[in-house]
Amino acid sequence: MAQRPEDEQTTQQDLMRHARGLEERNVELRRINEELQRLDQLKSDLVSMVSHELRTPLTTIKEFTAILTDQIAGPISREQQEYLGIIKGNVERLTRIIDDLLDLGKIEAGRVFLHREFVDLAALVNTVMRSVRPLAESKGIQLATQIPETLASTFADADKIMQVLTNLLSNALQYTEAGGQVTVRIEEQANEMHVMVEDTGSGITQEDLPRLFEKFTQLARPAAHRALRGTGLGLAISKRLIELHGGRIWAESEPGRGSRFSFTLPVYRLEEVFRDYLRNGIEQARQSQGRLSVFLFVVADYQNLKVRYGVEKTGRLLQEVERLLESGVRRHSGDFVVSWQRGEVALLLLDVNKSEADSAASRLVQLVAEQEFPMDDATIRLTCAVASATYPDDATTEQELLGCLDEQLARGGHPRKRILVVDDEQKIRQFIKEALELHDYDVRTAASGPDALEQLKADTIDLVLLDLVMPVMNGYEVYHLLKENPNTKEIPVVIVTATGERKDRALGLNGASYNYVTKPFDVEELLAKVHALLQQSNGHA
């Protein structure tokens, strides 16, 4: 039945009224949101101002309390000494509250920057454990650690991670009864470090767990712990600091059965660390209108040295080269030296212009050439090729600077082919990497499909070795994404597959560009396949 004109007009008017009503509500919601943001900023400004203003009188109270306690102003009774101890304890508590408020204010304002470096996570944990041991002993609580004997260095801000660990351990000790235990465990996983602080304390209800990391949260606690009240900021600060590192933090607990607080820190490859330093160096040079020079030293015949002396000895040799190069330059804060297990040492120097870089490159190459390195029962001499590039004379971005280095090295000889090995099994990745490096390939590794795709965006890759069965994203998905992307579709891919896994034709993978080897594979077969595909790729180019 057709709608009458007057009915249609009424419907349109209703819709227009409804639209006007929605627009008015949106305007009001925007106004309320802006007002809430303004009030939140006012609150943050007020907290920051009050915190700063409280520091001066608190310092005065603390100093004069110390004068009275030390009896500099005259003798005091035991009872007065006790009262002064109470004052001192509360001044320290108030100081910690102010520090927390200021820390959170800086984090939320984006004024906290990480000063990351390679840190020994085990040593860092032990340092924090020593600092809280007196409190644990006074409460009759046992402290324990479960840390692997060999643990890779972590690229992190040591002070910030110590702050997080101190917060978590202090909380654990606060809510654990005498005779209980607090344990710190570390597990090294494929792409991250997993740190856990476990206690046998009173526990937390399931209803309270989601609120733990919110600001100013005060949770219901058993009667024995109700007097132990803080700002509710420690966990909120810890969460933001871990997230700044690219990690995660969470809690698991049951009332009466203790709690486990866990956080993760991503594991960075040396190449990623170098790129991080390079990006920061470029930004620092840009802000100061200064210069930055980056060098890449390549040890000649390094692969043959590995075959002759073994991976461990040549690794130590490369570290000696790194130390020699580091000693040959004047270092500044922000400079960076790193060596890779493929015969390369990268050097990044701030405040070094192009002419100084050219001079330094020649001098450092000569320094290496004149040095005798002990190997077994003899000494050897090394020859290095070097490339250098300066910001902003040669390039203005991270990628352009690295491209300049590659071009210079390529002009000095045949550039090595770069292969990306993608497999979620660490032992397999390492095995294939070492086998390929012995044949002078430049090998990168990825533990997952997303990791591989990120590396392919940043680096020029000549061939991909791709496992099929991986979590998150399997090899078939990665393969299709590579072939659909114009920037990566020409890269040859070798699928590494187990018998029974293949379902190629059903997925349209029976074309000429599809290659595979079957697990368990023969190394010579794999090398032959890689060599043949790279030769074909050269012919295609």
TORBATOR-112099 format. One record per residue (C-alpha): x, y, z. Coordinates in Angstrom, 1 decimal. Example, Ala and Ser with C-alpha at 12.3 -4.5 7.8 and 13.67 -1.06 7.14 Angstrom:
# TORBATOR-112099
[[12.3; -4.5; 7.8]]
[[13.7; -1.1; 7.1]]
END
This chain:
# TORBATOR-112099
[[0.0; 0.0; 0.0]]
[[1.5; 3.3; -1.1]]
[[2.3; 5.9; 1.6]]
[[0.1; 9.1; 1.4]]
[[1.9; 12.4; 0.9]]
[[0.8; 13.8; 4.2]]
[[2.1; 10.6; 6.0]]
[[5.5; 10.9; 4.1]]
[[5.8; 14.6; 5.2]]
[[5.1; 13.6; 8.8]]
[[7.8; 10.9; 8.7]]
[[10.3; 13.4; 7.3]]
[[9.5; 15.9; 10.0]]
[[9.8; 13.2; 12.7]]
[[13.2; 12.2; 11.3]]
[[14.4; 15.9; 11.2]]
[[13.3; 16.4; 14.8]]
[[15.1; 13.2; 15.7]]
[[18.3; 14.3; 13.9]]
[[18.1; 17.8; 15.6]]
[[17.7; 16.1; 18.9]]
[[20.8; 13.8; 18.3]]
[[22.9; 16.8; 17.2]]
[[21.9; 18.7; 20.3]]
[[22.9; 15.7; 22.4]]
[[26.2; 15.4; 20.6]]
[[26.9; 19.1; 21.2]]
[[26.1; 18.7; 24.9]]
[[28.2; 15.5; 25.2]]
[[31.1; 17.3; 23.5]]
[[30.7; 20.3; 25.9]]
[[30.6; 17.9; 28.9]]
[[33.7; 16.0; 27.6]]
[[35.6; 19.2; 27.2]]
[[34.6; 20.4; 30.6]]
[[35.7; 17.0; 32.1]]
[[39.1; 17.3; 30.3]]
[[39.4; 20.9; 31.6]]
[[38.6; 19.8; 35.2]]
[[41.0; 16.8; 34.9]]
[[43.8; 19.2; 33.8]]
[[43.0; 21.6; 36.6]]
[[43.1; 18.7; 39.1]]
[[46.5; 17.6; 37.7]]
[[47.8; 21.1; 37.8]]
[[46.6; 21.6; 41.4]]
[[48.1; 18.2; 42.5]]
[[51.4; 19.2; 40.9]]
[[51.4; 22.7; 42.4]]
[[50.5; 21.5; 45.9]]
[[53.1; 18.7; 45.7]]
[[55.8; 21.1; 44.8]]
[[54.7; 23.6; 47.5]]
[[54.7; 20.9; 50.2]]
[[58.3; 19.9; 49.5]]
[[59.9; 23.0; 51.2]]
[[58.0; 22.8; 54.5]]
[[58.5; 19.0; 54.6]]
[[62.3; 19.4; 54.1]]
[[62.3; 21.9; 57.0]]
[[60.4; 19.6; 59.3]]
[[62.7; 16.7; 58.3]]
[[65.9; 18.6; 59.0]]
[[64.8; 20.0; 62.4]]
[[63.4; 16.6; 63.4]]
[[66.9; 15.2; 62.7]]
[[68.5; 18.0; 64.8]]
[[66.3; 17.1; 67.7]]
[[66.7; 13.3; 67.3]]
[[70.5; 13.6; 67.2]]
[[70.3; 15.8; 70.3]]
[[72.2; 18.6; 68.7]]
[[69.8; 21.1; 70.2]]
[[70.1; 19.4; 73.6]]
[[69.3; 16.2; 75.4]]
[[65.8; 14.6; 75.0]]
[[64.0; 11.9; 76.9]]
[[63.3; 8.4; 75.6]]
[[59.6; 9.3; 75.3]]
[[60.5; 12.4; 73.2]]
[[62.8; 10.2; 71.1]]
[[59.8; 7.9; 70.4]]
[[57.6; 10.8; 69.4]]
[[60.2; 12.2; 67.1]]
[[60.5; 8.7; 65.5]]
[[56.7; 8.9; 64.7]]
[[57.1; 12.3; 63.2]]
[[60.0; 11.1; 61.0]]
[[58.1; 8.1; 59.8]]
[[55.1; 10.2; 58.8]]
[[57.3; 12.8; 57.1]]
[[58.9; 10.0; 55.0]]
[[55.4; 8.6; 54.2]]
[[54.2; 12.0; 53.1]]
[[57.4; 12.5; 51.0]]
[[56.6; 9.2; 49.2]]
[[53.1; 10.3; 48.5]]
[[54.3; 13.6; 47.0]]
[[56.9; 11.7; 44.8]]
[[54.1; 9.4; 43.6]]
[[51.8; 12.3; 42.7]]
[[54.6; 14.1; 40.8]]
[[55.7; 10.9; 39.0]]
[[52.1; 10.3; 37.8]]
[[51.7; 13.9; 36.8]]
[[54.8; 13.7; 34.6]]
[[53.8; 10.4; 33.0]]
[[50.3; 11.6; 32.2]]
[[51.7; 14.8; 30.7]]
[[54.0; 12.8; 28.5]]
[[57.1; 14.3; 30.2]]
[[58.7; 10.9; 31.1]]
[[61.3; 9.6; 28.6]]
[[63.0; 6.2; 28.8]]
[[66.8; 6.1; 29.0]]
[[67.1; 2.5; 27.7]]
[[70.3; 0.5; 27.8]]
[[71.2; -3.2; 28.0]]
[[70.6; -4.2; 31.6]]
[[71.2; -7.4; 33.6]]
[[67.7; -8.1; 34.8]]
[[68.9; -10.7; 37.3]]
[[71.3; -8.3; 38.9]]
[[68.6; -5.6; 39.0]]
[[66.2; -8.0; 40.8]]
[[68.9; -8.9; 43.3]]
[[69.6; -5.2; 44.0]]
[[65.9; -4.5; 44.8]]
[[65.7; -7.7; 46.9]]
[[68.6; -6.4; 49.0]]
[[66.9; -3.1; 49.5]]
[[63.6; -4.7; 50.8]]
[[65.3; -7.4; 52.8]]
[[65.4; -5.5; 56.1]]
[[61.6; -5.0; 55.9]]
[[61.1; -8.7; 55.1]]
[[63.3; -9.8; 58.1]]
[[61.5; -7.4; 60.5]]
[[58.2; -9.1; 59.5]]
[[59.6; -12.7; 59.5]]
[[58.9; -13.1; 55.8]]
[[61.2; -15.2; 53.6]]
[[62.5; -13.8; 50.3]]
[[63.3; -16.1; 47.3]]
[[64.3; -15.8; 43.6]]
[[63.9; -18.3; 40.7]]
[[66.0; -16.9; 37.9]]
[[67.7; -18.9; 35.1]]
[[71.5; -19.0; 35.4]]
[[71.9; -17.6; 31.9]]
[[69.6; -14.8; 31.0]]
[[69.9; -12.5; 28.0]]
[[70.4; -8.8; 28.7]]
[[67.2; -6.7; 28.5]]
[[67.0; -3.3; 26.7]]
[[65.2; -1.2; 29.3]]
[[65.4; 1.9; 31.6]]
[[67.0; 0.3; 34.7]]
[[65.7; 3.0; 37.1]]
[[62.1; 2.7; 35.9]]
[[62.1; -1.1; 36.1]]
[[63.6; -0.9; 39.6]]
[[60.8; 1.4; 40.5]]
[[58.2; -1.1; 39.3]]
[[59.9; -4.0; 41.1]]
[[60.2; -2.0; 44.4]]
[[56.4; -1.1; 44.2]]
[[55.4; -4.8; 43.6]]
[[57.7; -6.2; 46.3]]
[[56.7; -3.5; 48.8]]
[[53.0; -4.4; 48.2]]
[[53.7; -8.1; 48.5]]
[[55.5; -7.6; 51.8]]
[[52.9; -5.3; 53.1]]
[[50.1; -7.8; 52.7]]
[[52.0; -11.0; 53.7]]
[[51.9; -12.3; 57.3]]
[[54.8; -13.4; 59.3]]
[[56.1; -16.8; 58.2]]
[[55.0; -16.2; 54.6]]
[[57.1; -16.0; 51.5]]
[[57.6; -13.6; 48.6]]
[[59.3; -14.9; 45.4]]
[[60.5; -13.2; 42.3]]
[[60.6; -15.4; 39.2]]
[[61.9; -14.6; 35.7]]
[[61.1; -16.6; 32.6]]
[[62.8; -15.9; 29.2]]
[[60.4; -16.4; 26.4]]
[[60.7; -16.2; 22.6]]
[[59.8; -12.5; 22.3]]
[[59.7; -11.2; 25.9]]
[[60.9; -11.5; 29.4]]
[[58.3; -12.5; 32.0]]
[[58.8; -11.3; 35.5]]
[[56.6; -12.5; 38.4]]
[[56.3; -11.3; 42.0]]
[[54.4; -14.0; 44.0]]
[[53.3; -13.8; 47.7]]
[[51.5; -16.0; 50.2]]
[[49.5; -13.0; 51.5]]
[[45.9; -12.2; 52.1]]
[[45.0; -12.1; 48.4]]
[[42.5; -10.0; 46.4]]
[[38.9; -10.6; 45.5]]
[[38.0; -11.2; 41.8]]
[[35.8; -8.0; 41.9]]
[[38.7; -5.9; 42.9]]
[[41.3; -7.3; 40.4]]
[[40.1; -5.1; 37.4]]
[[40.5; -1.9; 39.5]]
[[44.0; -2.6; 40.8]]
[[45.9; -0.5; 38.3]]
[[43.5; 2.5; 38.5]]
[[44.6; 5.8; 40.1]]
[[43.8; 6.4; 43.8]]
[[42.3; 2.9; 44.2]]
[[41.8; 1.7; 47.8]]
[[40.7; -1.9; 48.0]]
[[38.9; -3.7; 50.8]]
[[41.4; -5.6; 52.9]]
[[41.2; -8.0; 55.8]]
[[41.0; -6.4; 59.2]]
[[44.7; -7.1; 59.9]]
[[45.7; -4.9; 57.0]]
[[43.2; -2.1; 57.1]]
[[45.7; 0.3; 58.7]]
[[48.1; -0.1; 55.7]]
[[46.8; 2.5; 53.4]]
[[48.8; 4.3; 50.7]]
[[48.0; 6.7; 47.9]]
[[46.8; 3.9; 45.5]]
[[49.2; 5.3; 43.0]]
[[52.1; 2.8; 43.0]]
[[50.4; 0.2; 40.8]]
[[49.0; 2.9; 38.4]]
[[52.5; 4.3; 38.0]]
[[53.9; 0.8; 37.5]]
[[51.4; 0.1; 34.8]]
[[52.2; 3.2; 32.9]]
[[56.0; 2.6; 33.1]]
[[55.7; -1.0; 31.8]]
[[53.4; 0.2; 29.0]]
[[56.0; 2.9; 28.1]]
[[58.4; 0.0; 27.6]]
[[56.0; -1.8; 25.3]]
[[55.2; -4.5; 27.9]]
[[52.1; -5.7; 29.8]]
[[51.3; -5.9; 33.6]]
[[48.5; -7.8; 35.3]]
[[47.6; -9.6; 38.5]]
[[46.2; -13.0; 39.5]]
[[44.9; -13.6; 43.0]]
[[42.4; -15.4; 45.3]]
[[41.5; -14.3; 48.9]]
[[43.5; -16.3; 51.4]]
[[45.7; -17.8; 48.7]]
[[48.2; -15.0; 47.9]]
[[48.8; -13.0; 44.7]]
[[50.9; -13.0; 41.7]]
[[51.8; -9.8; 39.9]]
[[53.4; -10.2; 36.5]]
[[54.9; -7.9; 33.8]]
[[56.6; -8.5; 30.5]]
[[59.3; -6.6; 28.7]]
[[59.8; -7.1; 25.0]]
[[63.1; -8.7; 23.8]]
[[64.8; -6.6; 21.2]]
[[67.2; -7.7; 18.6]]
[[70.5; -5.9; 18.3]]
[[69.5; -4.4; 15.0]]
[[66.3; -3.0; 16.7]]
[[68.3; -1.5; 19.5]]
[[70.7; 0.1; 17.1]]
[[67.8; 1.6; 15.1]]
[[66.3; 2.9; 18.4]]
[[69.6; 4.7; 19.2]]
[[69.8; 6.0; 15.7]]
[[66.3; 7.4; 15.7]]
[[67.0; 9.1; 19.1]]
[[70.3; 10.4; 17.9]]
[[68.8; 11.9; 14.8]]
[[66.1; 13.6; 16.9]]
[[68.7; 14.9; 19.4]]
[[70.8; 16.3; 16.5]]
[[67.7; 17.8; 14.9]]
[[66.7; 19.6; 18.1]]
[[70.2; 20.9; 18.8]]
[[70.9; 21.7; 15.1]]
[[73.9; 19.5; 15.4]]
[[75.5; 16.6; 13.6]]
[[75.4; 12.8; 14.0]]
[[77.7; 10.3; 12.2]]
[[77.1; 6.6; 11.9]]
[[79.8; 4.0; 11.0]]
[[79.7; 0.4; 10.0]]
[[82.9; -1.7; 10.2]]
[[82.9; -5.1; 8.4]]
[[85.6; -7.6; 9.3]]
[[86.9; -9.1; 6.1]]
[[86.7; -12.9; 5.7]]
[[84.7; -13.2; 8.9]]
[[82.8; -16.3; 7.7]]
[[86.0; -18.2; 7.1]]
[[87.3; -17.2; 10.5]]
[[84.1; -18.7; 12.0]]
[[84.7; -22.0; 10.1]]
[[88.3; -22.1; 11.2]]
[[88.0; -21.0; 14.9]]
[[84.3; -21.7; 15.7]]
[[81.4; -19.5; 16.6]]
[[82.3; -18.8; 20.2]]
[[85.9; -17.7; 19.6]]
[[85.1; -15.5; 16.6]]
[[82.3; -14.0; 18.7]]
[[84.9; -13.0; 21.4]]
[[87.1; -11.7; 18.6]]
[[84.4; -9.4; 17.4]]
[[83.9; -8.1; 21.0]]
[[87.6; -7.3; 21.1]]
[[87.2; -5.3; 17.8]]
[[84.2; -3.5; 19.4]]
[[86.2; -2.6; 22.5]]
[[89.2; -1.4; 20.4]]
[[87.0; 0.8; 18.2]]
[[85.2; 2.2; 21.3]]
[[88.6; 3.1; 22.9]]
[[89.7; 4.9; 19.8]]
[[87.0; 7.6; 19.9]]
[[86.0; 10.3; 22.4]]
[[82.7; 9.2; 23.8]]
[[79.7; 11.4; 24.7]]
[[76.4; 10.7; 26.4]]
[[74.2; 9.1; 23.7]]
[[77.0; 7.5; 21.7]]
[[76.5; 3.8; 20.9]]
[[78.7; 0.9; 19.9]]
[[77.3; -2.6; 19.1]]
[[78.6; -5.7; 17.3]]
[[76.7; -8.4; 15.5]]
[[77.6; -12.1; 15.1]]
[[78.1; -11.7; 11.4]]
[[81.4; -9.7; 11.5]]
[[79.9; -6.2; 11.8]]
[[80.5; -3.4; 14.4]]
[[78.2; -0.3; 14.2]]
[[79.3; 2.9; 15.8]]
[[77.1; 6.0; 16.4]]
[[78.7; 9.3; 17.4]]
[[76.9; 12.5; 18.3]]
[[78.4; 15.9; 17.5]]
[[80.7; 14.5; 14.8]]
[[80.5; 16.3; 11.4]]
[[81.3; 14.8; 8.0]]
[[85.0; 15.8; 7.8]]
[[85.5; 14.5; 11.3]]
[[83.7; 11.3; 10.4]]
[[85.9; 10.7; 7.3]]
[[89.0; 11.2; 9.4]]
[[87.8; 9.0; 12.2]]
[[86.9; 6.2; 9.8]]
[[90.4; 6.1; 8.3]]
[[92.0; 6.3; 11.7]]
[[89.9; 3.5; 13.2]]
[[90.5; 1.1; 10.3]]
[[94.2; 1.7; 10.7]]
[[93.9; 1.0; 14.5]]
[[92.3; -2.4; 13.8]]
[[94.8; -3.2; 11.1]]
[[97.8; -2.6; 13.5]]
[[96.3; -4.6; 16.3]]
[[97.3; -8.3; 16.9]]
[[94.5; -10.4; 18.2]]
[[95.3; -13.7; 20.1]]
[[93.6; -16.7; 18.6]]
[[94.5; -20.2; 19.9]]
[[98.3; -20.4; 20.2]]
[[99.0; -17.6; 17.7]]
[[98.0; -14.0; 16.9]]
[[96.2; -12.7; 13.8]]
[[95.6; -9.4; 12.1]]
[[92.3; -8.2; 10.7]]
[[91.2; -6.1; 7.8]]
[[88.1; -4.0; 8.0]]
[[85.9; -2.4; 5.4]]
[[84.2; 0.8; 6.7]]
[[81.3; 2.9; 5.6]]
[[80.1; 6.2; 7.2]]
[[77.2; 8.6; 6.8]]
[[76.5; 11.9; 8.5]]
[[73.2; 13.6; 9.4]]
[[72.1; 15.9; 7.8]]
[[74.9; 16.1; 5.2]]
[[74.4; 12.7; 3.6]]
[[70.8; 11.9; 4.7]]
[[68.1; 13.1; 7.1]]
[[66.3; 9.9; 8.0]]
[[67.2; 6.6; 9.7]]
[[66.5; 4.6; 6.5]]
[[68.4; 7.0; 4.3]]
[[71.5; 6.9; 6.5]]
[[71.5; 3.1; 6.6]]
[[71.0; 3.1; 2.8]]
[[74.1; 5.2; 2.4]]
[[76.1; 2.7; 4.4]]
[[74.9; -0.2; 2.3]]
[[75.7; 1.6; -0.9]]
[[79.3; 2.4; 0.2]]
[[79.9; -1.2; 1.2]]
[[78.4; -2.5; -2.0]]
[[80.8; -0.3; -4.0]]
[[83.7; -1.9; -2.2]]
[[82.6; -5.5; -3.0]]
[[79.7; -7.8; -3.6]]
[[76.9; -7.2; -1.1]]
[[75.8; -10.2; 0.8]]
[[72.3; -11.6; 0.2]]
[[70.0; -11.0; 3.1]]
[[67.7; -13.9; 4.2]]
[[64.8; -13.7; 6.7]]
[[64.2; -17.0; 8.6]]
[[60.7; -17.1; 10.1]]
[[60.0; -19.9; 12.6]]
[[58.5; -19.9; 16.1]]
[[61.0; -22.5; 17.3]]
[[64.1; -20.7; 18.6]]
[[66.4; -23.7; 18.2]]
[[65.4; -24.2; 14.5]]
[[65.9; -20.4; 13.8]]
[[69.3; -20.5; 15.3]]
[[70.3; -23.7; 13.5]]
[[69.3; -22.4; 10.1]]
[[70.8; -19.0; 10.8]]
[[74.2; -20.5; 11.6]]
[[74.2; -22.8; 8.6]]
[[73.4; -19.9; 6.2]]
[[75.9; -17.5; 7.8]]
[[78.7; -20.1; 7.3]]
[[78.0; -19.6; 3.6]]
[[78.3; -15.8; 3.8]]
[[74.6; -14.9; 3.9]]
[[73.3; -12.0; 6.0]]
[[70.6; -13.7; 8.1]]
[[67.8; -12.0; 10.0]]
[[65.3; -14.0; 12.1]]
[[61.6; -13.6; 13.1]]
[[59.7; -15.6; 15.7]]
[[56.2; -15.0; 14.2]]
[[54.3; -13.8; 11.1]]
[[53.6; -10.3; 12.4]]
[[57.3; -9.9; 13.4]]
[[58.4; -11.0; 9.9]]
[[56.0; -8.5; 8.2]]
[[57.4; -5.7; 10.4]]
[[61.0; -6.5; 9.4]]
[[60.1; -6.7; 5.8]]
[[58.7; -3.1; 6.0]]
[[62.0; -1.9; 7.5]]
[[64.7; -3.9; 5.7]]
[[65.5; -5.1; 2.2]]
[[65.2; -8.9; 2.2]]
[[66.4; -11.1; -0.7]]
[[64.7; -14.3; 0.3]]
[[62.3; -15.6; 3.0]]
[[62.5; -19.1; 4.7]]
[[59.0; -19.5; 6.1]]
[[57.7; -22.1; 8.6]]
[[54.0; -23.2; 8.1]]
[[52.8; -24.0; 11.6]]
[[53.0; -20.9; 13.8]]
[[50.7; -19.3; 16.4]]
[[48.8; -16.0; 15.7]]
[[49.5; -16.1; 11.9]]
[[50.5; -19.3; 10.0]]
[[52.8; -19.5; 7.1]]
[[50.1; -19.7; 4.5]]
[[48.7; -16.3; 5.7]]
[[52.1; -14.7; 5.7]]
[[52.8; -16.0; 2.2]]
[[49.6; -14.6; 0.8]]
[[50.2; -11.2; 2.4]]
[[53.7; -11.1; 0.9]]
[[52.5; -11.9; -2.6]]
[[49.6; -9.4; -2.4]]
[[52.0; -6.5; -1.4]]
[[53.6; -4.8; -4.4]]
[[56.7; -4.1; -2.3]]
[[57.3; -7.8; -1.4]]
[[55.6; -9.9; -4.1]]
[[58.9; -10.5; -6.0]]
[[60.8; -11.8; -3.0]]
[[61.3; -15.6; -3.4]]
[[59.9; -17.6; -0.5]]
[[60.8; -21.1; 0.6]]
[[58.2; -22.9; 2.7]]
[[59.7; -25.1; 5.3]]
[[57.0; -27.8; 5.9]]
[[56.5; -31.1; 7.7]]
[[55.2; -34.1; 5.8]]
[[51.4; -34.1; 5.9]]
[[51.1; -30.3; 6.4]]
[[50.8; -29.4; 2.8]]
[[47.5; -28.3; 1.3]]
[[48.9; -26.1; -1.4]]
[[46.6; -26.6; -4.4]]
[[43.5; -26.0; -2.2]]
[[45.1; -22.6; -1.3]]
[[46.3; -21.7; -4.8]]
[[50.0; -22.3; -4.0]]
[[50.9; -24.5; -6.9]]
[[52.5; -21.7; -9.1]]
[[56.0; -21.4; -10.3]]
[[56.9; -19.0; -7.5]]
[[56.1; -21.5; -4.7]]
[[59.0; -23.5; -3.3]]
[[59.3; -25.7; -0.3]]
[[61.6; -28.1; 1.6]]
[[60.3; -30.8; 3.8]]
[[61.2; -31.3; 7.5]]
[[63.4; -33.0; 8.5]]
[[65.4; -31.4; 5.7]]
[[69.0; -31.9; 4.6]]
[[71.1; -28.8; 5.1]]
[[72.7; -29.2; 1.7]]
[[69.3; -29.5; 0.1]]
[[68.2; -26.3; 1.8]]
[[71.4; -24.4; 0.8]]
[[71.0; -25.6; -2.8]]
[[67.4; -24.4; -2.9]]
[[68.4; -21.0; -1.5]]
[[71.3; -20.6; -3.9]]
[[69.2; -21.5; -7.0]]
[[66.3; -19.1; -6.0]]
[[68.7; -16.2; -5.5]]
[[70.4; -16.9; -8.8]]
[[66.9; -16.9; -10.5]]
[[66.1; -13.7; -8.6]]
[[69.2; -12.0; -9.9]]
[[68.4; -13.1; -13.4]]
[[64.8; -11.7; -13.0]]
[[66.1; -8.4; -11.8]]
END
